[in-house]
Amino acid sequence: MAATLLLSACERAPRAQLLPPAELGELRVAIRQDAVSYREGPDGAPEGFEHDLLVALGEHLDLPVRFDLVPNSAAALRAVERGNVHMAAAGLIQTAARGVRWSSPVRPVDYVLVGSTEGPAVDKETELVGHQIGVRPGSVPARALEAMKRRVPGIRVAFARLGGETELIERVASGELDFAAADRMSYQVMSNYFPELRVAMPLNLRAETAWALATDTADALSADVDAFLVDARASGLIDRITERYFGHVERLDEQRVAAFLARMQTRLPRYREFFVEAGATYDLDWRLIAAVSYQESQWDPTATSYTGVRGMMMLTSETAARLGVKNRLDPKESILGGARYLSLLRGELPDSVPEPDRNWMAVAAYNVGMGHLRGAAAIARSLKKDHTSWKDMKAVLPLISRPAYAARLQSGRGRGGEAVIMAESVRNYYEILARFEPAEVVADETSLDDLLPPAPATPQGASTSTPPR
């Protein structure tokens, strides 16, 4: 269900008489932009944990969702109190706000003190004296820091300018702040963009987010919202959305992120136009192709493994021959061949596999082969797991290396755990590229497609299963 992004003027508006969602024909939600709840996705469309969950709520209510973007949590609550929206969802923790009724819990939150590797080490509160700590106004850690200041005079607190933890964490990375008190999930997401970040000290604060409903419409809406949340937990919807945004954030360590960011500056510019044209040729996000290439070769066109795979996209000689790649060490040929192969794999997946899971399953098949992925899907079905969900498939894939399961597979034993590691790493690299690199890049007019002959057609009656690269 489509969600529309509108800039909110609700802070200036007088008390409104907002019709209930069913009468108005839409559900209006105030939300703030951050790394967790609501953000711009790689394709420029809004996404995020709470965004996706609210769109699902809209589908449950059979109503479109209109998102009013506000600068901070306080503004989101004011929008509810003034009757400008039906709900607010901005990583909110339940408070005694007037004119607000709270939903049942949405997501658990664990708070940490975020610092940098260049900053001071902290083992206890007294070591924070003289340092500036950023915090979101009105948040759980803001109240805890006020209590800490009474115990330990000399701690300095700075509030977020626009109210978001993303902003505070970026200010720590830039050296403007010594520390930021933030949701651990926000830290984990941001640490993939700023590898110099670290958890300086756990704050031992836990809470649960909830949605704030306007009392004018809460009687009709709150029961539906709570019933939806109960069903979303029972059906695994919340787990699936959590997996989509956070299931991979701990996969890369600081050194690997730092190396990737450095190579984005030094190596990627040499090959960016080839990735862009390959993406346009095969209707793929060029940043996904680049992420796969980095995982495979670190963008080294001469890369060669002990198993004989070679080049930017680390193709086997068999797969290269099938795709018409004559020289695997030619970066242009390798990138186009690897993109064509990834596109073929995506096309072989069942139509029931949704985005972005389709990408991660194709990447896993790029590593282990489509035959093994299909075998894992059969195992998933036998275990009553969802073979169209990457969340379930990444738990099942390692089983194909076990003799008891491999004996069932026509393709035999496979390195499913390795395929999961590859796909999860590619997810991280792709998110970093999506943050720093535009989706649309003007490429050189030279066409890469002319470099390779068409891939040989599959003989009639033969299997279309793609071999491992």
MIDREN-108208 format. One record per residue (C-alpha): x negated, y negated, z negated; residue in three letters. Coordinates in steps of 0.1 Angstrom, whole numbers, always signed. Last residue first. Layout:
<pts>
PT,px,py,pz,vexlum
PT,X,Y,Z,ALA
...
</pts>
This chain:
<pts>
PT,px,py,pz,vexlum
PT,-301,+196,+102,ARG
PT,-278,+223,+91,PRO
PT,-258,+237,+119,PRO
PT,-225,+222,+130,THR
PT,-194,+244,+131,SER
PT,-178,+242,+165,THR
PT,-176,+279,+168,SER
PT,-176,+293,+204,ALA
PT,-145,+302,+223,GLY
PT,-152,+279,+252,GLN
PT,-189,+268,+251,PRO
PT,-196,+237,+230,THR
PT,-206,+208,+252,ALA
PT,-242,+197,+253,PRO
PT,-247,+163,+236,ALA
PT,-248,+135,+262,PRO
PT,-283,+123,+273,PRO
PT,-301,+100,+250,LEU
PT,-318,+66,+254,LEU
PT,-287,+50,+271,ASP
PT,-268,+52,+238,ASP
PT,-294,+29,+222,LEU
PT,-281,-1,+241,SER
PT,-304,-32,+244,THR
PT,-283,-63,+236,GLU
PT,-302,-68,+202,ASP
PT,-279,-67,+173,ALA
PT,-257,-94,+157,VAL
PT,-249,-80,+122,VAL
PT,-214,-73,+109,GLU
PT,-212,-54,+76,ALA
PT,-234,-79,+59,PRO
PT,-264,-67,+38,GLU
PT,-269,-74,+1,PHE
PT,-240,-59,-17,ARG
PT,-232,-32,+10,ALA
PT,-269,-22,+10,LEU
PT,-268,-16,-28,ILE
PT,-235,+3,-24,GLU
PT,-250,+24,+4,TYR
PT,-281,+32,-16,TYR
PT,-260,+44,-46,ASN
PT,-237,+65,-25,ARG
PT,-267,+80,-7,VAL
PT,-281,+91,-40,SER
PT,-248,+108,-48,GLU
PT,-248,+126,-14,ALA
PT,-284,+138,-18,MET
PT,-279,+151,-53,ILE
PT,-248,+169,-42,VAL
PT,-265,+185,-13,ALA
PT,-294,+196,-36,GLU
PT,-269,+213,-59,GLY
PT,-254,+231,-29,GLY
PT,-286,+248,-19,ARG
PT,-270,+276,+0,GLY
PT,-264,+314,-2,ARG
PT,-247,+331,+27,GLY
PT,-229,+315,+57,SER
PT,-201,+341,+56,GLN
PT,-197,+333,+19,LEU
PT,-183,+356,-7,ARG
PT,-217,+370,-17,ALA
PT,-227,+334,-23,ALA
PT,-203,+332,-53,TYR
PT,-217,+361,-73,ALA
PT,-253,+353,-61,PRO
PT,-252,+317,-73,ARG
PT,-265,+291,-49,SER
PT,-229,+285,-36,ILE
PT,-220,+274,-72,LEU
PT,-238,+241,-68,PRO
PT,-210,+230,-44,LEU
PT,-182,+234,-69,VAL
PT,-187,+203,-91,ALA
PT,-194,+181,-61,LYS
PT,-163,+195,-45,MET
PT,-140,+185,-74,ASP
PT,-150,+148,-75,LYS
PT,-154,+148,-37,TRP
PT,-117,+156,-34,SER
PT,-103,+174,-4,THR
PT,-111,+209,-18,HIS
PT,-90,+201,-49,ASP
PT,-96,+228,-75,LYS
PT,-76,+258,-83,LYS
PT,-107,+280,-86,LEU
PT,-99,+299,-54,SER
PT,-93,+266,-36,ARG
PT,-127,+253,-47,ALA
PT,-144,+286,-36,ILE
PT,-129,+280,-1,ALA
PT,-141,+245,-1,ALA
PT,-176,+257,-10,ALA
PT,-175,+280,+20,GLY
PT,-164,+251,+42,ARG
PT,-194,+231,+29,LEU
PT,-217,+260,+35,HIS
PT,-206,+263,+71,GLY
PT,-208,+225,+75,MET
PT,-245,+225,+68,GLY
PT,-264,+219,+35,VAL
PT,-279,+184,+40,ASN
PT,-257,+168,+66,TYR
PT,-228,+188,+50,ALA
PT,-234,+168,+18,ALA
PT,-234,+135,+38,VAL
PT,-201,+146,+55,ALA
PT,-186,+153,+21,MET
PT,-198,+119,+8,TRP
PT,-183,+100,+38,ASN
PT,-150,+118,+37,ARG
PT,-147,+110,+0,ASP
PT,-145,+73,+10,PRO
PT,-119,+79,+25,GLU
PT,-95,+108,+23,PRO
PT,-99,+145,+32,VAL
PT,-65,+156,+45,SER
PT,-76,+153,+81,ASP
PT,-99,+183,+75,PRO
PT,-136,+177,+81,LEU
PT,-150,+184,+115,GLU
PT,-148,+148,+126,GLY
PT,-170,+137,+96,ARG
PT,-196,+162,+106,LEU
PT,-196,+150,+142,LEU
PT,-200,+114,+131,SER
PT,-230,+124,+109,LEU
PT,-246,+142,+139,TYR
PT,-241,+112,+161,ARG
PT,-256,+89,+135,ALA
PT,-286,+113,+131,GLY
PT,-291,+113,+169,GLY
PT,-289,+75,+172,LEU
PT,-313,+71,+143,ILE
PT,-337,+97,+156,SER
PT,-338,+83,+191,GLU
PT,-345,+48,+180,LYS
PT,-370,+59,+154,PRO
PT,-391,+80,+179,ASP
PT,-405,+107,+157,LEU
PT,-377,+132,+167,ARG
PT,-387,+129,+204,ASN
PT,-363,+145,+228,LYS
PT,-330,+140,+209,VAL
PT,-303,+156,+230,GLY
PT,-279,+163,+202,LEU
PT,-283,+201,+205,ARG
PT,-321,+197,+208,ALA
PT,-323,+175,+177,ALA
PT,-301,+200,+158,THR
PT,-325,+229,+167,GLU
PT,-357,+209,+161,SER
PT,-344,+200,+126,THR
PT,-335,+164,+120,LEU
PT,-351,+142,+93,MET
PT,-331,+110,+100,MET
PT,-362,+88,+104,MET
PT,-383,+116,+117,GLY
PT,-389,+153,+110,ARG
PT,-375,+185,+97,VAL
PT,-402,+212,+98,GLY
PT,-396,+230,+65,THR
PT,-427,+214,+50,TYR
PT,-412,+180,+56,SER
PT,-422,+154,+82,THR
PT,-418,+116,+80,ALA
PT,-432,+98,+110,THR
PT,-403,+73,+114,PRO
PT,-406,+63,+77,ASP
PT,-373,+47,+66,TRP
PT,-375,+63,+31,GLN
PT,-373,+95,+51,SER
PT,-341,+114,+41,GLU
PT,-326,+92,+14,GLN
PT,-335,+61,+35,TYR
PT,-319,+76,+66,SER
PT,-287,+84,+48,VAL
PT,-286,+49,+34,ALA
PT,-292,+34,+69,ALA
PT,-264,+55,+84,ILE
PT,-241,+43,+56,LEU
PT,-252,+7,+62,ARG
PT,-244,+10,+98,TRP
PT,-208,+16,+89,ASP
PT,-197,+43,+113,LEU
PT,-177,+40,+146,ASP
PT,-201,+61,+165,TYR
PT,-215,+36,+190,THR
PT,-211,+6,+166,ALA
PT,-230,+24,+138,GLY
PT,-258,+34,+162,ALA
PT,-260,-2,+173,GLU
PT,-263,-15,+137,VAL
PT,-288,+12,+127,PHE
PT,-310,+4,+157,PHE
PT,-308,-34,+150,GLU
PT,-318,-28,+113,ARG
PT,-350,-8,+123,TYR
PT,-379,-33,+117,ARG
PT,-359,-53,+92,PRO
PT,-354,-22,+70,LEU
PT,-391,-17,+63,ARG
PT,-404,-47,+43,THR
PT,-374,-64,+26,GLN
PT,-351,-34,+22,MET
PT,-383,-15,+13,ARG
PT,-387,-36,-18,ALA
PT,-350,-30,-28,LEU
PT,-355,+8,-24,PHE
PT,-387,+8,-44,ALA
PT,-370,-11,-73,ALA
PT,-340,+13,-72,VAL
PT,-363,+43,-73,ARG
PT,-383,+30,-102,GLN
PT,-353,+21,-123,GLU
PT,-337,+55,-120,ASP
PT,-310,+65,-96,LEU
PT,-281,+88,-104,ARG
PT,-265,+69,-132,GLU
PT,-240,+50,-110,VAL
PT,-227,+81,-92,HIS
PT,-194,+88,-107,GLY
PT,-187,+52,-114,PHE
PT,-165,+38,-86,TYR
PT,-150,+68,-69,ARG
PT,-153,+90,-100,GLU
PT,-133,+66,-121,THR
PT,-106,+65,-93,ILE
PT,-105,+103,-94,ARG
PT,-104,+105,-132,ASP
PT,-75,+80,-133,ILE
PT,-56,+100,-107,LEU
PT,-62,+133,-125,GLY
PT,-25,+142,-125,SER
PT,-22,+141,-163,ALA
PT,-40,+107,-166,ARG
PT,-20,+91,-138,ALA
PT,+12,+106,-151,ASP
PT,+8,+90,-185,VAL
PT,-2,+58,-169,LEU
PT,+29,+58,-147,PHE
PT,+51,+65,-176,ALA
PT,+35,+36,-195,ASP
PT,+41,+13,-165,VAL
PT,+77,+24,-160,ASP
PT,+85,+19,-197,ALA
PT,+68,-15,-197,SER
PT,+87,-28,-166,LEU
PT,+124,-33,-175,ALA
PT,+118,-45,-211,ASP
PT,+86,-62,-201,ALA
PT,+102,-87,-177,THR
PT,+105,-118,-199,ASP
PT,+78,-104,-223,THR
PT,+52,-107,-196,ALA
PT,+30,-76,-195,LEU
PT,-7,-74,-205,ALA
PT,-25,-43,-193,TRP
PT,-48,-23,-215,ALA
PT,-86,-18,-220,THR
PT,-98,+4,-248,GLU
PT,-124,-4,-275,ALA
PT,-158,+7,-287,ARG
PT,-185,-13,-304,LEU
PT,-218,+4,-315,ASN
PT,-237,-25,-301,LEU
PT,-263,-4,-283,PRO
PT,-297,-22,-280,MET
PT,-319,-34,-252,ALA
PT,-301,-15,-225,VAL
PT,-322,-22,-194,ARG
PT,-322,-45,-164,LEU
PT,-353,-48,-142,GLU
PT,-336,-26,-116,PRO
PT,-312,-54,-106,PHE
PT,-288,-41,-79,TYR
PT,-285,-6,-94,ASN
PT,-285,-21,-128,SER
PT,-253,-39,-120,MET
PT,-231,-8,-119,VAL
PT,-246,+6,-151,GLN
PT,-243,-27,-169,TYR
PT,-207,-31,-159,SER
PT,-200,+4,-172,MET
PT,-218,-3,-205,ARG
PT,-194,-33,-211,ASP
PT,-214,-63,-219,ALA
PT,-233,-84,-245,ALA
PT,-259,-102,-225,ALA
PT,-296,-108,-234,PHE
PT,-324,-132,-230,ASP
PT,-305,-155,-207,LEU
PT,-318,-176,-177,GLU
PT,-344,-149,-168,GLY
PT,-328,-141,-134,SER
PT,-318,-106,-145,ALA
PT,-303,-119,-177,VAL
PT,-283,-144,-157,ARG
PT,-271,-116,-134,GLU
PT,-259,-98,-165,ILE
PT,-239,-128,-176,LEU
PT,-223,-133,-142,GLU
PT,-212,-97,-140,THR
PT,-198,-100,-176,GLU
PT,-173,-125,-163,GLY
PT,-158,-157,-180,GLY
PT,-166,-183,-154,LEU
PT,-193,-201,-173,ARG
PT,-201,-171,-196,ALA
PT,-206,-182,-232,PHE
PT,-240,-187,-248,ALA
PT,-248,-174,-283,VAL
PT,-279,-182,-303,ARG
PT,-290,-160,-332,ILE
PT,-307,-182,-358,GLY
PT,-287,-171,-389,PRO
PT,-285,-133,-393,VAL
PT,-254,-122,-413,ARG
PT,-232,-151,-402,ARG
PT,-246,-148,-367,LYS
PT,-237,-111,-366,MET
PT,-201,-119,-374,ALA
PT,-199,-143,-345,GLU
PT,-217,-117,-324,LEU
PT,-189,-92,-332,ALA
PT,-162,-116,-322,ARG
PT,-179,-122,-289,ALA
PT,-185,-84,-285,PRO
PT,-148,-78,-286,VAL
PT,-141,-105,-260,SER
PT,-127,-140,-266,GLY
PT,-154,-157,-246,PRO
PT,-176,-133,-225,ARG
PT,-210,-131,-240,VAL
PT,-245,-143,-233,GLY
PT,-272,-139,-260,ILE
PT,-300,-165,-264,GLN
PT,-329,-155,-285,HIS
PT,-342,-173,-316,GLY
PT,-333,-145,-340,VAL
PT,-325,-113,-321,LEU
PT,-352,-94,-340,GLU
PT,-331,-97,-371,THR
PT,-304,-75,-355,GLU
PT,-325,-44,-352,LYS
PT,-346,-24,-327,ASP
PT,-351,-50,-299,VAL
PT,-378,-52,-273,ALA
PT,-384,-86,-258,PRO
PT,-378,-94,-222,GLY
PT,-397,-84,-191,GLU
PT,-379,-50,-189,THR
PT,-347,-69,-191,SER
PT,-319,-71,-216,GLY
PT,-283,-58,-219,VAL
PT,-267,-55,-253,LEU
PT,-242,-27,-251,VAL
PT,-205,-22,-253,TYR
PT,-185,+10,-248,ASP
PT,-151,+7,-232,VAL
PT,-123,+33,-228,PRO
PT,-99,+28,-199,ARG
PT,-61,+23,-195,VAL
PT,-46,+22,-230,PRO
PT,-8,+20,-234,SER
PT,+7,-13,-221,SER
PT,+7,-45,-241,TRP
PT,+35,-70,-245,ARG
PT,+26,-107,-241,VAL
PT,+45,-139,-250,GLY
PT,+20,-148,-276,ARG
PT,-15,-132,-276,ALA
PT,-22,-110,-306,ALA
PT,-50,-92,-288,THR
PT,-53,-59,-268,GLN
PT,-86,-57,-248,ILE
PT,-84,-69,-212,LEU
PT,-106,-55,-184,GLY
PT,-88,-80,-162,ALA
PT,-53,-67,-157,ALA
PT,-25,-92,-162,ALA
PT,+11,-85,-156,MET
PT,+44,-100,-143,HIS
PT,+29,-132,-131,VAL
PT,+35,-169,-134,ASN
PT,+56,-165,-166,GLY
PT,+36,-189,-187,ARG
PT,+24,-162,-211,GLU
PT,+14,-140,-183,VAL
PT,-7,-166,-165,ALA
PT,-21,-176,-198,ARG
PT,-33,-141,-203,LEU
PT,-51,-141,-169,ALA
PT,-66,-175,-177,ALA
PT,-80,-161,-210,ALA
PT,-95,-132,-191,SER
PT,-115,-153,-167,ASN
PT,-115,-172,-134,PRO
PT,-81,-161,-120,VAL
PT,-73,-142,-88,LEU
PT,-36,-137,-82,ASP
PT,-31,-101,-69,PHE
PT,+2,-94,-51,ARG
PT,+12,-57,-53,VAL
PT,+37,-43,-28,PRO
PT,+67,-24,-44,LEU
PT,+78,+12,-44,ASP
PT,+74,+14,-82,LEU
PT,+50,+43,-79,HIS
PT,+34,+28,-49,GLU
PT,+29,-4,-69,GLY
PT,+13,+16,-97,LEU
PT,-11,+31,-71,ALA
PT,-20,-4,-61,VAL
PT,-26,-11,-98,LEU
PT,-49,+19,-101,LEU
PT,-69,+8,-71,ASP
PT,-73,-28,-83,HIS
PT,-81,-16,-118,GLU
PT,-111,+5,-107,PHE
PT,-122,-18,-79,GLY
PT,-113,-28,-43,GLU
PT,-106,-59,-23,PRO
PT,-113,-58,+15,ALA
PT,-146,-72,+28,GLY
PT,-156,-39,+45,ASP
PT,-182,-31,+18,PRO
PT,-157,-39,-10,GLY
PT,-149,-73,-26,GLU
PT,-144,-69,-63,ARG
PT,-118,-61,-89,TYR
PT,-120,-42,-122,SER
PT,-156,-30,-125,VAL
PT,-182,-54,-110,ALA
PT,-161,-85,-117,ASP
PT,-133,-106,-103,GLN
PT,-104,-116,-125,ARG
PT,-68,-103,-123,ILE
PT,-34,-118,-125,ALA
PT,-7,-93,-112,VAL
PT,+25,-100,-93,ARG
PT,+46,-70,-84,LEU
PT,+67,-76,-53,GLU
PT,+103,-77,-41,GLY
PT,+114,-105,-64,LEU
PT,+144,-85,-76,GLU
PT,+124,-53,-82,ALA
PT,+95,-72,-97,PRO
PT,+117,-90,-123,PRO
PT,+123,-127,-114,LEU
PT,+98,-152,-127,LEU
PT,+112,-182,-146,GLN
PT,+81,-203,-148,ALA
PT,+65,-221,-177,ARG
PT,+46,-250,-161,PRO
PT,+18,-243,-136,ALA
PT,-18,-256,-140,ARG
PT,-33,-223,-151,GLU
PT,-13,-204,-126,CYS
PT,-29,-219,-96,ALA
PT,-41,-185,-85,SER
PT,-61,-179,-53,LEU
PT,-43,-151,-34,LEU
PT,-56,-117,-24,LEU
PT,-29,-95,-9,THR
PT,-26,-57,-17,ALA
PT,-15,-33,+10,ALA
PT,+0,+0,+0,MET
</pts>
